[in-house]
């Protein structure tokens, strides 16, 4: 937005505004102008400050409307509003709420979004608009609006994670026994299955869901009715205000309600963790999809072709997913940076609404994108099996077996088996039982044939991992993860229904009171 803003002729009280709130060439009515201030805001302040706040007006638009309606209802509950004023204000606010954010005449020349809304309301309801600041500062409406906006976005992120968890578990069940090598430092490490690896990726998803639910608990607390730094001058029923707005309850300390930002730090930290972990999986998939590995292939809808080389299909979706981690981490760093001031400062919130919302949108999109990639992956089971064909992958298990049979100490056995692996690598071939026997024989260790059988049977090795969380317990892990994911899904559905119900009930109550007076 520019500092010029739209041009609106101011209507009479009760008349709908025309295309502008101020006449062409006339200075705007600026908050405090003619009172504490002798002149309107300078062009530089409008361009550098107010325009930054106004850029996020679209995000706060619906929340402002609900906050203002709830405040008028609270004033009416106290009997402070004449019936005609209450009805006129409610109907004007309902009409404002029906205006799409992109069509509302937000103008940075007035200051922040709330000031543009006040000018619009004055054009529709005249001096009655002043009731909106009786017993509350404008920042209260902004804080309420921010939480209303963010709570839906947090639930969208939650739903995206549930979807990703579903896709991980679906593919994990399908490939529970699909043998492959696990890799550390991009080096083949031990035998595993694709299902076990994917079930592992589902575990941080479950933890992220709990973190998002904790973030939602913070977001969905009400600052409404808190008033100034020591509470509202009116005996407002804050609990009723919170209920009408669909909040869990109130933030108990008035000053803290206006300025707390630690929950936003927690939310952005969670988003950064979600996006970073998703980016790590995307990086693995990019490696697996390369010709050198050939384990998986991405569906065409998640790729794009090189503009130069017509044969080259790039897994572009994976780059987009990885990018989200940097975006979320940047938003977290930015918020921590602006919080390095004293308390009760506007700079804490100057661009926070947009920064947090953009991080939510970016991370939610990346998680949904990863879910799409995972659900459509083409798996080359033969390539995966080839990666697990090297007997060297079970040398750690062989060493444990030798030690368990009392044939040698772990350090010596480790060194001897490493020597056998080195000799095989120098010869350009996998390690064999003959290599093992020869190396151990140098120390006079004779290994029973049953112990050496592990070299040729990686599935038996996996089946022996029966500790909690081990491969042998994969079926019960998948079942437990699926049940937990189902609980999280149902919780999100209930939260969304509660918010929808509260907001619909608030608007219905406003319609009833506005039309009946």
Secondary structure, 3 states (H helix, E strand, C coil): CCCCCCCCCCCCCCCCCCCCCCCCCCCCCCCCECCCECCCCCHHHHHHHHHHHHCCHHHHHHHHHHHHHHHHHHHHHCCCCCHHHHHHHHHHHHHHHCCCHHHCCCCHHHCCHHHHHHHHHHHHHHHHHHHHHCCCCHHHHHHHHHHHHHHHHHHHHHHHHHHHHHHHHHHHHHCCCCEEEEEECCEEEEEEEHHHHHHHHHHHHHHHHHHHHHHHHHHCEECCCCCECCECCCCCCHHHHHHHCCCCEECCCHHHHHHCCHHHHHHHHHHHHHHHHHHHHHHHHHHHCCCCCCCEECCHHHCEECCCCCCCEECHHHHHHHHHHHHHHHHHHHHHHHCCCCCCCHHHCCCHHHHHHHHHHHHHHHHHHHHHHHHCCEECHHHHHHHCCCHHHHHHHHHHHHHHCCCCCHHHHHHHHHHHHHHHHHCCCCCCHHHHHHHHHCCCCCCCHHHHHHHHCHHHHHHCCCCCCCHHHHHHHHHHHHHHHHHHHHHHHHHHHHHHHHHHHHHHHHHHHHHHC
